[in-house]
Amino acid sequence: MIVLIVKLRVRPGTEEECKGYMRAMEKETRKEPGCLMYVAHQAADDPTQLALYEQYKDQAALEAHRAAPYFKDYVETRMGKLVVSRDRMLCGPIS
């Protein structure tokens, strides 16, 4: 299993639009056979900070997710215009 944690900061005033895109991504991604969990979050103290917690069966499942047509549409095209900064952390289990 691998985990991807993505932290986003969006332009003020675009939070609701971005959350709508994140909800659509949740719906599509959860249908992927290699997706174990995909949950969007919003910071309690700053509405411009959003995060995704993603679990996949393996690296191939993550790559399949990134290759999905809706990924490019939502993440790169739609959300891309709203995001000010993005940090990613790819994790594996501690043995």
N, CA, C and O atoms as a GROMACS GRO file, in nm:
protein
  380
    1MET      N    1   0.085  -0.118   0.000
    1MET     CA    2   0.000   0.000   0.000
    1MET      C    3   0.089   0.124   0.000
    1MET      O    4   0.194   0.127   0.065
    2ILE      N    5   0.045   0.225  -0.074
    2ILE     CA    6   0.112   0.354  -0.070
    2ILE      C    7   0.009   0.462  -0.040
    2ILE      O    8  -0.110   0.448  -0.069
    3VAL      N    9   0.058   0.570   0.019
    3VAL     CA   10  -0.028   0.682   0.056
    3VAL      C   11   0.028   0.809  -0.008
    3VAL      O   12   0.149   0.831  -0.010
    4LEU      N   13  -0.060   0.889  -0.061
    4LEU     CA   14  -0.024   1.020  -0.114
    4LEU      C   15  -0.104   1.124  -0.036
    4LEU      O   16  -0.226   1.116  -0.028
    5ILE      N   17  -0.032   1.220   0.019
    5ILE     CA   18  -0.095   1.332   0.090
    5ILE      C   19  -0.063   1.457   0.009
    5ILE      O   20   0.054   1.490  -0.013
    6VAL      N   21  -0.167   1.525  -0.035
    6VAL     CA   22  -0.150   1.647  -0.115
    6VAL      C   23  -0.212   1.763  -0.039
    6VAL      O   24  -0.330   1.761  -0.004
    7LYS      N   25  -0.129   1.865  -0.013
    7LYS     CA   26  -0.176   1.987   0.053
    7LYS      C   27  -0.182   2.098  -0.050
    7LYS      O   28  -0.085   2.123  -0.122
    8LEU      N   29  -0.297   2.165  -0.057
    8LEU     CA   30  -0.319   2.272  -0.153
    8LEU      C   31  -0.354   2.402  -0.083
    8LEU      O   32  -0.421   2.401   0.021
    9ARG      N   33  -0.309   2.511  -0.139
    9ARG     CA   34  -0.358   2.643  -0.098
    9ARG      C   35  -0.419   2.703  -0.223
    9ARG      O   36  -0.356   2.710  -0.328
   10VAL      N   37  -0.544   2.748  -0.210
   10VAL     CA   38  -0.614   2.808  -0.324
   10VAL      C   39  -0.632   2.957  -0.303
   10VAL      O   40  -0.624   3.008  -0.191
   11ARG      N   41  -0.657   3.026  -0.412
   11ARG     CA   42  -0.681   3.171  -0.404
   11ARG      C   43  -0.806   3.197  -0.321
   11ARG      O   44  -0.906   3.127  -0.337
   12PRO      N   45  -0.801   3.297  -0.233
   12PRO     CA   46  -0.920   3.332  -0.156
   12PRO      C   47  -1.038   3.359  -0.249
   12PRO      O   48  -1.025   3.426  -0.352
   13GLY      N   49  -1.153   3.307  -0.210
   13GLY     CA   50  -1.274   3.323  -0.290
   13GLY      C   51  -1.300   3.208  -0.386
   13GLY      O   52  -1.407   3.202  -0.447
   14THR      N   53  -1.203   3.116  -0.400
   14THR     CA   54  -1.220   3.003  -0.492
   14THR      C   55  -1.239   2.871  -0.417
   14THR      O   56  -1.243   2.764  -0.479
   15GLU      N   57  -1.251   2.878  -0.285
   15GLU     CA   58  -1.259   2.756  -0.204
   15GLU      C   59  -1.376   2.667  -0.244
   15GLU      O   60  -1.358   2.546  -0.261
   16GLU      N   61  -1.494   2.723  -0.260
   16GLU     CA   62  -1.612   2.642  -0.292
   16GLU      C   63  -1.600   2.577  -0.429
   16GLU      O   64  -1.639   2.462  -0.447
   17GLU      N   65  -1.547   2.651  -0.526
   17GLU     CA   66  -1.528   2.595  -0.659
   17GLU      C   67  -1.431   2.477  -0.653
   17GLU      O   68  -1.455   2.372  -0.712
   18CYS      N   69  -1.320   2.496  -0.581
   18CYS     CA   70  -1.221   2.389  -0.569
   18CYS      C   71  -1.279   2.268  -0.496
   18CYS      O   72  -1.254   2.154  -0.535
   19LYS      N   73  -1.355   2.291  -0.390
   19LYS     CA   74  -1.416   2.179  -0.317
   19LYS      C   75  -1.512   2.101  -0.407
   19LYS      O   76  -1.522   1.979  -0.394
   20GLY      N   77  -1.581   2.169  -0.495
   20GLY     CA   78  -1.668   2.100  -0.590
   20GLY      C   79  -1.588   2.007  -0.681
   20GLY      O   80  -1.630   1.895  -0.707
   21TYR      N   81  -1.474   2.054  -0.729
   21TYR     CA   82  -1.388   1.970  -0.812
   21TYR      C   83  -1.333   1.852  -0.732
   21TYR      O   84  -1.323   1.741  -0.783
   22MET      N   85  -1.298   1.877  -0.606
   22MET     CA   86  -1.245   1.770  -0.521
   22MET      C   87  -1.353   1.664  -0.495
   22MET      O   88  -1.323   1.545  -0.493
   23ARG      N   89  -1.476   1.706  -0.476
   23ARG     CA   90  -1.586   1.610  -0.457
   23ARG      C   91  -1.604   1.523  -0.582
   23ARG      O   92  -1.624   1.402  -0.572
   24ALA      N   93  -1.596   1.586  -0.699
   24ALA     CA   94  -1.608   1.511  -0.824
   24ALA      C   95  -1.493   1.412  -0.838
   24ALA      O   96  -1.513   1.300  -0.883
   25MET      N   97  -1.372   1.454  -0.799
   25MET     CA   98  -1.256   1.364  -0.803
   25MET      C   99  -1.275   1.246  -0.707
   25MET      O  100  -1.242   1.132  -0.740
   26GLU      N  101  -1.327   1.274  -0.588
   26GLU     CA  102  -1.354   1.166  -0.492
   26GLU      C  103  -1.446   1.062  -0.555
   26GLU      O  104  -1.419   0.942  -0.550
   27LYS      N  105  -1.554   1.109  -0.615
   27LYS     CA  106  -1.653   1.018  -0.673
   27LYS      C  107  -1.590   0.928  -0.779
   27LYS      O  108  -1.612   0.807  -0.779
   28GLU      N  109  -1.512   0.988  -0.869
   28GLU     CA  110  -1.449   0.911  -0.977
   28GLU      C  111  -1.337   0.820  -0.925
   28GLU      O  112  -1.329   0.703  -0.962
   29THR      N  113  -1.252   0.875  -0.841
   29THR     CA  114  -1.135   0.800  -0.794
   29THR      C  115  -1.174   0.679  -0.712
   29THR      O  116  -1.109   0.575  -0.721
   30ARG      N  117  -1.276   0.691  -0.632
   30ARG     CA  118  -1.318   0.578  -0.547
   30ARG      C  119  -1.366   0.459  -0.629
   30ARG      O  120  -1.377   0.348  -0.576
   31LYS      N  121  -1.396   0.480  -0.756
   31LYS     CA  122  -1.438   0.370  -0.844
   31LYS      C  123  -1.318   0.292  -0.899
   31LYS      O  124  -1.334   0.181  -0.950
   32GLU      N  125  -1.198   0.348  -0.889
   32GLU     CA  126  -1.079   0.284  -0.944
   32GLU      C  127  -1.048   0.157  -0.864
   32GLU      O  128  -1.052   0.160  -0.741
   33PRO      N  129  -1.018   0.047  -0.932
   33PRO     CA  130  -0.994  -0.080  -0.861
   33PRO      C  131  -0.875  -0.075  -0.764
   33PRO      O  132  -0.875  -0.148  -0.664
   34GLY      N  133  -0.775   0.007  -0.791
   34GLY     CA  134  -0.658   0.012  -0.703
   34GLY      C  135  -0.666   0.115  -0.593
   34GLY      O  136  -0.574   0.127  -0.512
   35CYS      N  137  -0.775   0.192  -0.589
   35CYS     CA  138  -0.792   0.295  -0.486
   35CYS      C  139  -0.850   0.232  -0.360
   35CYS      O  140  -0.956   0.169  -0.363
   36LEU      N  141  -0.781   0.250  -0.248
   36LEU     CA  142  -0.828   0.200  -0.120
   36LEU      C  143  -0.901   0.308  -0.040
   36LEU      O  144  -0.995   0.279   0.034
   37MET      N  145  -0.857   0.434  -0.057
   37MET     CA  146  -0.921   0.546   0.013
   37MET      C  147  -0.885   0.675  -0.059
   37MET      O  148  -0.774   0.692  -0.110
   38TYR      N  149  -0.980   0.766  -0.063
   38TYR     CA  150  -0.958   0.896  -0.125
   38TYR      C  151  -1.052   0.994  -0.055
   38TYR      O  152  -1.173   0.987  -0.073
   39VAL      N  153  -0.995   1.083   0.025
   39VAL     CA  154  -1.078   1.173   0.105
   39VAL      C  155  -1.022   1.316   0.095
   39VAL      O  156  -0.902   1.337   0.114
   40ALA      N  157  -1.109   1.410   0.067
   40ALA     CA  158  -1.071   1.552   0.062
   40ALA      C  159  -1.100   1.616   0.197
   40ALA      O  160  -1.194   1.578   0.267
   41HIS      N  161  -1.016   1.714   0.233
   41HIS     CA  162  -1.029   1.783   0.363
   41HIS      C  163  -1.010   1.933   0.344
   41HIS      O  164  -0.952   1.979   0.246
   42GLN      N  165  -1.060   2.009   0.443
   42GLN     CA  166  -1.038   2.153   0.447
   42GLN      C  167  -0.990   2.189   0.587
   42GLN      O  168  -1.043   2.139   0.686
   43ALA      N  169  -0.889   2.275   0.595
   43ALA     CA  170  -0.835   2.316   0.725
   43ALA      C  171  -0.942   2.389   0.805
   43ALA      O  172  -1.019   2.468   0.751
   44ALA      N  173  -0.945   2.361   0.934
   44ALA     CA  174  -1.044   2.423   1.022
   44ALA      C  175  -1.017   2.572   1.044
   44ALA      O  176  -1.110   2.649   1.068
   45ASP      N  177  -0.890   2.612   1.035
   45ASP     CA  178  -0.855   2.750   1.067
   45ASP      C  179  -0.822   2.837   0.945
   45ASP      O  180  -0.797   2.957   0.960
   46ASP      N  181  -0.823   2.780   0.826
   46ASP     CA  182  -0.793   2.856   0.705
   46ASP      C  183  -0.863   2.790   0.586
   46ASP      O  184  -0.815   2.687   0.537
   47PRO      N  185  -0.973   2.845   0.541
   47PRO     CA  186  -1.051   2.780   0.434
   47PRO      C  187  -0.978   2.770   0.301
   47PRO      O  188  -1.022   2.697   0.213
   48THR      N  189  -0.867   2.843   0.284
   48THR     CA  190  -0.791   2.834   0.158
   48THR      C  191  -0.696   2.714   0.157
   48THR      O  192  -0.634   2.686   0.055
   49GLN      N  193  -0.684   2.644   0.269
   49GLN     CA  194  -0.598   2.526   0.276
   49GLN      C  195  -0.684   2.400   0.265
   49GLN      O  196  -0.774   2.376   0.346
   50LEU      N  197  -0.655   2.321   0.163
   50LEU     CA  198  -0.727   2.197   0.138
   50LEU      C  199  -0.626   2.084   0.130
   50LEU      O  200  -0.508   2.107   0.106
   51ALA      N  201  -0.674   1.962   0.149
   51ALA     CA  202  -0.583   1.847   0.143
   51ALA      C  203  -0.656   1.726   0.089
   51ALA      O  204  -0.778   1.713   0.102
   52LEU      N  205  -0.578   1.637   0.029
   52LEU     CA  206  -0.628   1.507  -0.016
   52LEU      C  207  -0.547   1.399   0.052
   52LEU      O  208  -0.424   1.405   0.055
   53TYR      N  209  -0.617   1.301   0.107
   53TYR     CA  210  -0.552   1.183   0.164
   53TYR      C  211  -0.591   1.067   0.073
   53TYR      O  212  -0.709   1.033   0.061
   54GLU      N  213  -0.490   1.006   0.010
   54GLU     CA  214  -0.515   0.902  -0.089
   54GLU      C  215  -0.438   0.775  -0.054
   54GLU      O  216  -0.320   0.781  -0.022
   55GLN      N  217  -0.504   0.661  -0.061
   55GLN     CA  218  -0.439   0.530  -0.042
   55GLN      C  219  -0.463   0.446  -0.167
   55GLN      O  220  -0.574   0.437  -0.218
   56TYR      N  221  -0.354   0.385  -0.214
   56TYR     CA  222  -0.361   0.299  -0.331
   56TYR      C  223  -0.296   0.165  -0.301
   56TYR      O  224  -0.208   0.154  -0.215
   57LYS      N  225  -0.340   0.064  -0.372
   57LYS     CA  226  -0.287  -0.071  -0.356
   57LYS      C  227  -0.138  -0.075  -0.381
   57LYS      O  228  -0.064  -0.140  -0.308
   58ASP      N  229  -0.092  -0.005  -0.484
   58ASP     CA  230   0.050  -0.005  -0.520
   58ASP      C  231   0.078   0.112  -0.614
   58ASP      O  232  -0.011   0.190  -0.647
   59GLN      N  233   0.203   0.123  -0.656
   59GLN     CA  234   0.244   0.232  -0.745
   59GLN      C  235   0.169   0.227  -0.878
   59GLN      O  236   0.135   0.331  -0.934
   60ALA      N  237   0.144   0.108  -0.928
   60ALA     CA  238   0.070   0.094  -1.055
   60ALA      C  239  -0.070   0.154  -1.042
   60ALA      O  240  -0.119   0.216  -1.137
   61ALA      N  241  -0.133   0.136  -0.928
   61ALA     CA  242  -0.267   0.192  -0.907
   61ALA      C  243  -0.263   0.345  -0.905
   61ALA      O  244  -0.352   0.411  -0.958
   62LEU      N  245  -0.159   0.400  -0.843
   62LEU     CA  246  -0.143   0.546  -0.842
   62LEU      C  247  -0.120   0.598  -0.984
   62LEU      O  248  -0.176   0.700  -1.023
   63GLU      N  249  -0.038   0.529  -1.059
   63GLU     CA  250  -0.012   0.570  -1.197
   63GLU      C  251  -0.138   0.561  -1.283
   63GLU      O  252  -0.161   0.646  -1.370
   64ALA      N  253  -0.220   0.459  -1.259
   64ALA     CA  254  -0.347   0.447  -1.331
   64ALA      C  255  -0.438   0.565  -1.296
   64ALA      O  256  -0.507   0.619  -1.383
   65HIS      N  257  -0.438   0.605  -1.170
   65HIS     CA  258  -0.517   0.721  -1.127
   65HIS      C  259  -0.472   0.845  -1.201
   65HIS      O  260  -0.555   0.920  -1.253
   66ARG      N  261  -0.342   0.868  -1.206
   66ARG     CA  262  -0.288   0.988  -1.271
   66ARG      C  263  -0.313   0.986  -1.423
   66ARG      O  264  -0.315   1.092  -1.486
   67ALA      N  265  -0.333   0.868  -1.480
   67ALA     CA  266  -0.357   0.855  -1.623
   67ALA      C  267  -0.505   0.865  -1.659
   67ALA      O  268  -0.540   0.872  -1.777
   68ALA      N  269  -0.592   0.864  -1.559
   68ALA     CA  270  -0.736   0.870  -1.584
   68ALA      C  271  -0.773   1.003  -1.650
   68ALA      O  272  -0.717   1.107  -1.615
   69PRO      N  273  -0.865   1.001  -1.746
   69PRO     CA  274  -0.900   1.124  -1.817
   69PRO      C  275  -0.955   1.234  -1.725
   69PRO      O  276  -0.930   1.352  -1.750
   70TYR      N  277  -1.028   1.198  -1.622
   70TYR     CA  278  -1.082   1.299  -1.532
   70TYR      C  279  -0.973   1.363  -1.447
   70TYR      O  280  -0.991   1.475  -1.400
   71PHE      N  281  -0.860   1.294  -1.426
   71PHE     CA  282  -0.750   1.353  -1.349
   71PHE      C  283  -0.700   1.479  -1.418
   71PHE      O  284  -0.691   1.585  -1.356
   72LYS      N  285  -0.669   1.467  -1.546
   72LYS     CA  286  -0.620   1.583  -1.621
   72LYS      C  287  -0.724   1.694  -1.621
   72LYS      O  288  -0.691   1.811  -1.602
   73ASP      N  289  -0.850   1.658  -1.643
   73ASP     CA  290  -0.957   1.757  -1.649
   73ASP      C  291  -0.971   1.832  -1.517
   73ASP      O  292  -0.968   1.955  -1.516
   74TYR      N  293  -0.985   1.760  -1.407
   74TYR     CA  294  -1.008   1.826  -1.279
   74TYR      C  295  -0.881   1.882  -1.216
   74TYR      O  296  -0.877   1.999  -1.178
   75VAL      N  297  -0.777   1.800  -1.205
   75VAL     CA  298  -0.657   1.841  -1.131
   75VAL      C  299  -0.574   1.942  -1.210
   75VAL      O  300  -0.538   2.048  -1.158
   76GLU      N  301  -0.544   1.908  -1.332
   76GLU     CA  302  -0.454   1.994  -1.408
   76GLU      C  303  -0.524   2.116  -1.467
   76GLU      O  304  -0.471   2.226  -1.462
   77THR      N  305  -0.643   2.097  -1.522
   77THR     CA  306  -0.711   2.207  -1.592
   77THR      C  307  -0.794   2.293  -1.496
   77THR      O  308  -0.767   2.412  -1.480
   78ARG      N  309  -0.893   2.234  -1.434
   78ARG     CA  310  -0.985   2.313  -1.352
   78ARG      C  311  -0.922   2.363  -1.222
   78ARG      O  312  -0.923   2.483  -1.194
   79MET      N  313  -0.868   2.271  -1.142
   79MET     CA  314  -0.810   2.312  -1.014
   79MET      C  315  -0.679   2.387  -1.034
   79MET      O  316  -0.642   2.471  -0.952
   80GLY      N  317  -0.610   2.357  -1.141
   80GLY     CA  318  -0.482   2.421  -1.167
   80GLY      C  319  -0.489   2.573  -1.168
   80GLY      O  320  -0.394   2.640  -1.128
   81LYS      N  321  -0.600   2.627  -1.214
   81LYS     CA  322  -0.614   2.773  -1.220
   81LYS      C  323  -0.647   2.835  -1.084
   81LYS      O  324  -0.639   2.957  -1.067
   82LEU      N  325  -0.683   2.751  -0.986
   82LEU     CA  326  -0.721   2.801  -0.854
   82LEU      C  327  -0.610   2.787  -0.751
   82LEU      O  328  -0.608   2.860  -0.651
   83VAL      N  329  -0.518   2.695  -0.775
   83VAL     CA  330  -0.417   2.658  -0.675
   83VAL      C  331  -0.300   2.756  -0.677
   83VAL      O  332  -0.243   2.787  -0.782
   84VAL      N  333  -0.265   2.805  -0.557
   84VAL     CA  334  -0.152   2.894  -0.539
   84VAL      C  335  -0.026   2.812  -0.509
   84VAL      O  336   0.082   2.842  -0.561
   85SER      N  337  -0.042   2.708  -0.426
   85SER     CA  338   0.071   2.621  -0.394
   85SER      C  339   0.021   2.479  -0.371
   85SER      O  340  -0.094   2.456  -0.333
   86ARG      N  341   0.112   2.383  -0.396
   86ARG     CA  342   0.077   2.242  -0.382
   86ARG      C  343   0.200   2.169  -0.328
   86ARG      O  344   0.310   2.183  -0.383
   87ASP      N  345   0.181   2.091  -0.223
   87ASP     CA  346   0.288   2.007  -0.167
   87ASP      C  347   0.239   1.863  -0.167
   87ASP      O  348   0.125   1.835  -0.129
   88ARG      N  349   0.326   1.773  -0.210
   88ARG     CA  350   0.291   1.631  -0.213
   88ARG      C  351   0.387   1.552  -0.126
   88ARG      O  352   0.507   1.582  -0.121
   89MET      N  353   0.334   1.452  -0.059
   89MET     CA  354   0.417   1.359   0.017
   89MET      C  355   0.371   1.218  -0.016
   89MET      O  356   0.257   1.181   0.014
   90LEU      N  357   0.458   1.139  -0.077
   90LEU     CA  358   0.430   1.000  -0.109
   90LEU      C  359   0.489   0.915   0.003
   90LEU      O  360   0.607   0.927   0.036
   91CYS      N  361   0.407   0.829   0.062
   91CYS     CA  362   0.447   0.752   0.181
   91CYS      C  363   0.427   0.603   0.160
   91CYS      O  364   0.341   0.559   0.084
   92GLY      N  365   0.509   0.528   0.230
   92GLY     CA  366   0.493   0.383   0.237
   92GLY      C  367   0.483   0.344   0.384
   92GLY      O  368   0.521   0.422   0.472
   93PRO      N  369   0.433   0.225   0.411
   93PRO     CA  370   0.419   0.182   0.551
   93PRO      C  371   0.554   0.164   0.619
   93PRO      O  372   0.653   0.128   0.555
   94ILE      N  373   0.557   0.190   0.746
   94ILE     CA  374   0.677   0.166   0.826
   94ILE      C  375   0.675   0.019   0.865
   94ILE      O  376   0.580  -0.030   0.925
   95SER      N  377   0.780  -0.050   0.830
   95SER     CA  378   0.787  -0.195   0.858
   95SER      C  379   0.839  -0.220   0.998
   95SER      O  380   0.851  -0.335   1.039
   0.00000   0.00000   0.00000
